[in-house]
Amino acid sequence: MKVLIVDDEKLIRDVIKEYATLEHFEVVEAENGVQALDIIASSEIDVIVLDIMMPKMDGYTFFQELKKEHNIPTIILSARNDEYDKLLGFELGVDDYLTKPFSPKELIARIKAITRRGKQKEDKFIYKNLVVDFIGHTIEINKKEINVTPKEFDILTYFIKNQNVAISREALLNKLWGYDYFGDDRTVDTHIKMLRNNLGEYRDLIKTVRGVGYKFEIK
């Protein structure tokens, strides 16, 4: 993954680069928005970490120019903590906003989160060595296809589309079996058990929520 750091402070760029390199990210640096646009014109960038206050072209102006031709996940990293600045950033379409001083580890976690969300908007869900192909209706773990029933695949797809949300057994029955289904919620439990078994090392992604149902959770 290639990360573009756009910040006029070299120290900030160096700190982010150090932590990003530990995660095996490829890092590209720019001191201002003009330089960043030149880099994007000639490179494939996966995510941008963007300062607001910079010479030549500020972060907001850069982002508006960027959006005319590209849709690259962007995190604003700024010393400005005003609610107005945050709202403006989100209204323009940035993916996240982190204020200085910041935790480099938190920034890396946020980079991973927004790139993961970006992948999930596509035809596949990818988490470590788990690949769920929504179009091909296949699940692979460590590049080996695993066999699941159509209903198990539907359940996993629904969980992925609603990750980190507690979903009741009744909601699963209504959504995946239909309102005219006359079975009970033990049907859901049985299918969840089978799905967990098939997911093997990733079985714990499906959490049991006491008194509610289940939740697909990625930390």
C-alpha positions in Angstrom: 0.0 0.0 0.0 1.3 3.4 -0.9 0.7 6.3 1.5 1.1 10.0 0.5 2.0 12.3 3.4 1.3 15.9 2.7 2.7 18.2 5.4 5.1 21.1 5.4 6.7 19.9 8.7 9.5 17.5 8.0 9.4 16.2 11.6 5.8 15.2 11.2 6.5 13.4 7.9 9.4 11.6 9.4 7.4 10.3 12.4 4.6 9.1 10.2 7.0 7.5 7.7 8.8 5.6 10.5 5.6 4.0 11.8 4.2 3.4 8.3 7.3 1.7 7.2 7.1 -0.7 10.1 3.7 -1.8 8.6 5.5 -2.3 5.3 3.6 0.7 3.7 5.4 2.5 0.8 5.6 6.2 1.7 5.7 9.2 -0.6 6.1 12.7 0.8 5.0 16.2 -0.3 5.5 19.6 1.4 2.4 21.3 0.0 -0.7 20.7 -2.1 0.9 21.7 -5.4 3.7 19.1 -5.0 1.1 16.5 -3.9 -1.0 17.0 -7.0 2.1 16.4 -9.2 2.9 13.2 -7.3 -0.7 11.9 -7.8 -0.6 12.7 -11.5 2.3 10.2 -11.9 1.8 7.7 -9.1 -0.9 5.3 -7.8 -1.7 6.4 -4.3 -3.9 4.3 -1.9 -4.4 6.7 1.0 -3.5 10.4 1.8 -2.5 11.9 5.1 -3.2 15.6 4.7 -2.3 18.7 6.7 -4.5 21.8 6.3 -2.2 24.7 6.9 0.6 24.6 4.2 2.2 27.1 1.9 1.4 27.5 -1.8 -1.8 25.4 -1.5 -3.6 24.6 1.7 -5.1 21.2 2.5 -8.7 22.1 1.7 -7.9 23.6 -1.7 -5.7 20.6 -2.5 -8.5 18.2 -1.5 -11.1 20.1 -3.7 -8.7 19.8 -6.7 -8.0 16.2 -5.9 -11.8 15.3 -5.9 -12.2 16.6 -9.5 -10.3 13.6 -10.9 -9.6 11.1 -8.1 -11.3 9.4 -5.2 -8.5 8.6 -2.8 -9.2 7.9 0.9 -7.9 10.9 2.8 -7.2 11.6 6.5 -6.8 15.2 7.6 -4.1 15.6 10.2 -4.3 19.2 11.6 -3.4 21.4 14.5 -6.8 23.1 14.1 -9.3 21.5 16.5 -12.2 23.8 15.8 -15.6 22.1 15.1 -15.9 24.3 12.0 -12.8 22.9 10.5 -13.8 19.3 11.2 -17.3 19.8 9.7 -15.8 21.5 6.7 -13.5 18.6 6.1 -16.3 16.0 6.4 -18.6 18.1 4.1 -15.9 18.2 1.5 -15.7 14.4 1.7 -12.6 13.5 3.8 -12.7 10.1 5.4 -11.3 11.0 8.8 -9.9 13.9 10.8 -7.2 13.6 13.5 -5.8 16.6 15.5 -2.2 17.3 16.4 -0.6 16.3 18.7 -1.5 12.8 17.6 -0.7 9.2 18.3 1.2 7.6 15.4 -0.2 4.2 16.3 -3.7 5.6 16.2 -3.0 7.2 12.8 -1.8 3.9 11.4 -5.0 2.2 12.8 -7.1 4.8 11.1 -5.3 4.3 7.8 -5.9 0.6 8.0 -9.6 1.2 8.8 -10.4 3.5 5.9 -8.5 1.4 3.4 -10.4 -1.7 4.6 -13.7 0.2 4.2 -12.6 1.1 0.7 -12.0 -2.5 -0.2 -15.4 -3.5 1.2 -17.1 -1.1 -1.2 -15.8 -3.2 -4.0 -16.9 -6.7 -5.0 -14.7 -8.4 -2.4 -14.2 -8.3 1.3 -10.5 -8.8 2.3 -9.3 -9.2 5.9 -5.8 -10.7 6.3 -6.0 -14.1 4.5 -9.8 -14.2 4.4 -11.3 -13.2 1.0 -15.1 -13.1 0.4 -16.0 -12.7 -3.3 -19.6 -11.3 -3.3 -20.0 -11.7 -7.1 -18.4 -15.2 -7.4 -20.1 -16.4 -4.1 -16.8 -17.9 -2.9 -14.9 -17.7 0.4 -11.1 -18.3 0.5 -8.8 -18.7 3.5 -5.1 -18.8 2.9 -5.9 -19.0 -0.9 -7.9 -22.2 -0.4 -11.6 -22.1 -1.2 -13.8 -23.3 1.6 -17.2 -24.9 1.1 -20.3 -23.3 2.7 -24.0 -23.5 2.0 -25.8 -20.7 0.2 -27.4 -19.7 3.4 -24.1 -19.5 5.3 -22.7 -17.3 2.5 -25.8 -15.1 2.8 -25.3 -14.8 6.5 -21.6 -13.9 6.2 -22.4 -11.3 3.5 -25.0 -9.7 5.7 -22.6 -9.6 8.7 -19.9 -8.0 6.6 -22.2 -5.4 5.2 -23.3 -4.6 8.8 -20.0 -5.1 10.7 -19.7 -4.0 14.3 -23.5 -3.8 14.5 -25.3 -6.2 16.9 -28.0 -8.1 14.9 -30.8 -10.0 16.6 -31.8 -13.5 15.6 -35.2 -12.2 14.6 -33.6 -9.7 12.3 -31.6 -12.4 10.6 -34.6 -14.6 10.2 -36.6 -11.8 8.7 -33.9 -10.6 6.4 -32.5 -13.9 5.2 -35.3 -16.4 5.6 -38.2 -14.0 5.0 -41.2 -12.8 7.0 -43.2 -15.9 6.1 -40.7 -18.3 7.6 -42.3 -20.2 10.5 -39.1 -21.7 12.1 -37.5 -20.5 15.3 -34.3 -18.8 16.1 -32.5 -22.1 16.8 -32.3 -22.3 13.0 -30.1 -19.2 13.1 -27.9 -20.6 15.9 -27.4 -23.8 13.9 -26.3 -22.0 10.8 -24.0 -19.7 12.7 -22.3 -22.7 14.3 -21.7 -24.3 10.9 -20.4 -21.0 9.5 -18.0 -20.5 12.4 -16.7 -24.0 12.0 -16.1 -23.4 8.3 -14.3 -20.1 9.0 -11.7 -21.9 11.1 -9.1 -19.4 12.3 -11.6 -16.5 11.6 -14.5 -18.0 13.5 -14.0 -15.4 16.3 -14.9 -12.6 13.9 -18.6 -13.6 14.6 -19.2 -12.6 18.2 -22.2 -13.7 20.4 -23.9 -10.7 21.9 -25.8 -11.8 25.1 -29.4 -11.1 25.0 -29.3 -9.8 21.4 -27.8 -12.1 18.8 -24.5 -11.8 16.9 -22.0 -9.2 15.7 -19.3 -9.4 13.0 -16.5 -7.5 14.6 -13.0 -6.4 13.3 -10.8 -4.5 15.7 
